[in-house]
Amino acid sequence: MKRQVLKGDIDKYGKIVAGQKGFEKTAYGRVMYVDYFGAVSFLDNDDILHLFRLNQVASFDEEEFKDGNIQK
């Protein structure tokens, strides 16, 4: 995923698919920050901060927040 694309999604709620190939994880939450070097900070619904390299982000789909999106 390109930095410019994800940078436009900062502070938007949605679903992210990211991680190493074969070990991707899906989480719902907000993109908090994308830095110049390609580090992506993502805060999930459980207030857990995830850090990914930009090349590990497979997709980010903006979604409307719904209670059903909370994964427990």
Order of alpha helices (4+ residues) and beta strands (2+ residues): alpha-beta-beta-beta-beta-beta
